Structures are given as structure tokens and as C-alpha cells.
Amino acid sequence: MDTHPLLEVADLRLAYRTSRGPVRAVDGVGFDLRRGEAMVVLGESGCGKSSLAKALLRLLPRNVEGLTGQVRLAGEDVLALPEERFRAEVRWVRIALVMQAAMNALNPVVRVGEQVAEPLRVHRGWSRARAMEQAARTFELVGVAGDFLQRYPFELSGGMRQRVVLAMALVTEPEVVILDEPTSALDVLTQAGIMNVLKRIKAELGTSFILITHDVATSSELADRVALMYAGQFVEVADAAEFFAHPAHPYARLLMGSVPRLHQAERPVHIPGQPPSLLAPPAGCRFAPRCPQRFGRCDQDPEVFTLAARHQVRCWLHADGEGP
Ligand SMILES: Nc1ncnc2c1ncn2[C@@H]1O[C@H](COP(=O)(O)OP(=O)(O)OP(=O)(O)O)[C@@H](O)[C@H]1O
């Protein structure tokens, strides 16, 4: 694996304008991702995961104000590119996104082969024949038989439609593929099939993945890295093995305790309380109101502490000499 970061995100922020004030959905997010690496972004519903994904592709609704920060792709700040260049060179070409519920958004009256070939025709200007050949190769890659190219979405199962959507994202051979809850609508066996496809693509093509999910269990197999998001911020980022074995943030520890395990009699732990509103997040640590380990200093906004190489945590418990 290349150890230079392919994607470096720093201090990414965005807010939605609403009649009740700005909703700060992404509030100072930073991370890096290497070539061939998969990062799982974990977090409860509403913490800003989809907003982060859309920000990376600059695919945001009109009521977004102040998208700021840096998104460096192989060293170039693509957030600063003019929209035309971003559209021609980055979006769907070098970074692709499989949106939440995309498999339900396939065009019902167009054969799936044509839909998978379309990004090549639009973004690369390829002929239909050449694009269809590449679509067929991509179908093979995601484990869909070639004769499915001629089918309509309604003729496919949910798992097959999800593979088609994945093929649509992969057909231009992007360096980074972001998947927003790619398996949440599927049954467990079908989910496992999709995760295996992702693993194979990662190994064969060296594609980097950002996988957004609230499902700790299915994501753990693919993840090299884990980012835990809470109320618009990353509260912990670490190598997956380290994160699962030694979660450092109290929220991560509670969450790990709340993952049902097959061979363990432990009952899932419910984390009492609600995430704060992103309209007016509390001053200081945003998790403090729900945190069993909170102490005096949590009234102040926590700094990000580095525990080991590539392991950061946003929590005062990790400031030297601090703690309850
Ligand atoms: N267009 C919008 N206008 C105003 N607020 C929005 C808009 N889109 C999202 N939000 C708000 O921004 C916050 C983050 O939403 P986002 O969809 O990014 O979260 P999420 O973690 O992906 O949640 P989910 O898993 O439920 O999709 C939420 O409070 C949501 O209500």
C-alpha cells in the first residue's frame, strides 16, 4: 500500500441555511486516506455523514452556506477548483459516490448496461460501443453476468441492483469511491456478498473507499481505518484494528459495547440521551451531556489529541495529566 495520502481533508465545514438558523452539519472534519485503503465513517443518524460525502463531491443543495476547508487529491486542493474543472476532472472521474438508496433511483425505463456506460459517454466522451465494452468488464468485476446488461432495473433483485449501482461508480476507474449506506436496505447474506465484492475490488484495483454506515458489524471486515463521527465532528480516527481493540473516546467505548456479538452473552448497551441539535450544539464537548466520564474540563471545546501514529481522539481524557 502506498503510504502517501491520496486524499487529505482538513478543517472541512459546511452549514445549511434554515429558517431557525444555520445547521452546522460538518464542523471541522479532517482525515487522510491512502491509496487502496478503506475508511469507514461511523455515526448515528443525523450526525453529518451524508453531508460530508456530498461535500467531498461538491454536490450540495442550494441552502448550503460556507463550504470551507481543504480537500487535497494527490496533493491538489480540489475544493478550490472552479466548478467546471471539478466537473470535468474530479466528480465521477476521480472521486465517485454511491448515494444512499441509489439502487432505487436507477432509471426504470433504461437498460442497466446503458446506465452503467453513461458516465463514460458523458465524462469521457466515449462512443457507445466502447462505453458498453467497459460496462461489460465492470459488470464482471462486480459479479454480474454479462447478459444482465440488457435488463431493466425491475428485472433485478435488490443485491443485483446494488451491484449495478456500484458498477456505475466504478466504470470510470476512480481513485476514491464513497459509499453511503450501501447495504442497509439488503438482507444479511446479500450484504456479505456486496462487502466481498468491495474487498476484491480494493485488492485488485487498489481503489480507496470511504464507507459510510451506522452498522459497526458489517463495516468492520473491510475497514483499514475507522472515523467515528458525532454531531458534525470526527471524535476519533484510528486504524481499524486499534479502534476495535482499544477505542479511546468514551462514545466509541459505549458504541463498541452496544454492538451485538454472536458469541457473547452481553446485552447490547443503550447509550442514554440524544445527540445535540446541530442548530445550537452545546459549548464544550458535544458528547459531554451523554458521557459517563465527563469532568470539569469538558465545558471547553476539546482539542484533538494524537495517541499514536494515525490515531487521534477529540477528548480531554487524553490530555496528559487530565481526567476525573
Ligand atoms: N438540505 C438541508 N437543509 C437543512 N438541513 C439539512 C439538509 N440536509 C441535511 N440537513 C441536516 O443536517 C444534519 C446532518 O444530516 P446528514 O444527512 O448529513 O446526516 P447523516 O449522518 O448522513 O444521517 P442519515 O444517516 O440519517 O442519513 C441533520 O441534522 C439534517 O437534518
The ligand as an SDF file (V2000), in Angstrom:
LIG
                    3D

 31 33  0  0  0  0  0  0  0  0999 V2000
  -30.7740   20.4390    2.8470 N   0  0  0  0  0  0  0  0  0  0  0  0
  -30.7630   20.5170    4.1740 C   0  0  0  0  0  0  0  0  0  0  0  0
  -31.2370   21.6150    4.8040 N   0  0  0  0  0  0  0  0  0  0  0  0
  -31.2120   21.7290    6.1530 C   0  0  0  0  0  0  0  0  0  0  0  0
  -30.7180   20.7720    6.9630 N   0  0  0  0  0  0  0  0  0  0  0  0
  -30.2280   19.6450    6.4030 C   0  0  0  0  0  0  0  0  0  0  0  0
  -30.2300   19.4590    4.9870 C   0  0  0  0  0  0  0  0  0  0  0  0
  -29.6850   18.2440    4.7350 N   0  0  0  0  0  0  0  0  0  0  0  0
  -29.3460   17.6900    5.9270 C   0  0  0  0  0  0  0  0  0  0  0  0
  -29.6790   18.5440    6.9370 N   0  0  0  0  0  0  0  0  0  0  0  0
  -29.4360   18.3420    8.3850 C   0  0  0  0  0  0  0  0  0  0  0  0
  -28.0290   18.2000    8.5560 O   0  0  0  0  0  0  0  0  0  0  0  0
  -27.7470   17.2440    9.5730 C   0  0  0  0  0  0  0  0  0  0  0  0
  -26.8480   16.1620    9.0120 C   0  0  0  0  0  0  0  0  0  0  0  0
  -27.5630   15.4120    8.0450 O   0  0  0  0  0  0  0  0  0  0  0  0
  -26.9080   14.2020    7.2270 P   0  0  0  0  0  0  0  0  0  0  0  0
  -27.9290   13.6730    6.2910 O   0  0  0  0  0  0  0  0  0  0  0  0
  -25.6060   14.6380    6.6810 O   0  0  0  0  0  0  0  0  0  0  0  0
  -26.6470   13.1350    8.3940 O   0  0  0  0  0  0  0  0  0  0  0  0
  -26.3780   11.5710    8.3110 P   0  0  0  0  0  0  0  0  0  0  0  0
  -25.4240   11.2680    9.4050 O   0  0  0  0  0  0  0  0  0  0  0  0
  -25.9780   11.1960    6.9360 O   0  0  0  0  0  0  0  0  0  0  0  0
  -27.7860   10.9600    8.6530 O   0  0  0  0  0  0  0  0  0  0  0  0
  -28.5390    9.7120    7.9940 P   0  0  0  0  0  0  0  0  0  0  0  0
  -27.7110    8.5090    8.3440 O   0  0  0  0  0  0  0  0  0  0  0  0
  -29.8610    9.7330    8.6700 O   0  0  0  0  0  0  0  0  0  0  0  0
  -28.5870    9.9990    6.5300 O   0  0  0  0  0  0  0  0  0  0  0  0
  -29.0940   16.7490   10.0730 C   0  0  0  0  0  0  0  0  0  0  0  0
  -29.4180   17.4900   11.2060 O   0  0  0  0  0  0  0  0  0  0  0  0
  -30.0340   17.0530    8.9190 C   0  0  0  0  0  0  0  0  0  0  0  0
  -31.3390   17.2820    9.4000 O   0  0  0  0  0  0  0  0  0  0  0  0
  1  2  1  0
  2  3  1  0
  2  7  2  0
  3  4  2  0
  4  5  1  0
  5  6  2  0
  6  7  1  0
  6 10  1  0
  7  8  1  0
  8  9  2  0
  9 10  1  0
 10 11  1  0
 11 12  1  0
 11 30  1  0
 12 13  1  0
 13 14  1  0
 13 28  1  0
 14 15  1  0
 15 16  1  0
 16 17  2  0
 16 18  1  0
 16 19  1  0
 19 20  1  0
 20 21  2  0
 20 22  1  0
 20 23  1  0
 23 24  1  0
 24 25  2  0
 24 26  1  0
 24 27  1  0
 28 29  1  0
 28 30  1  0
 30 31  1  0
M  END
$$$$
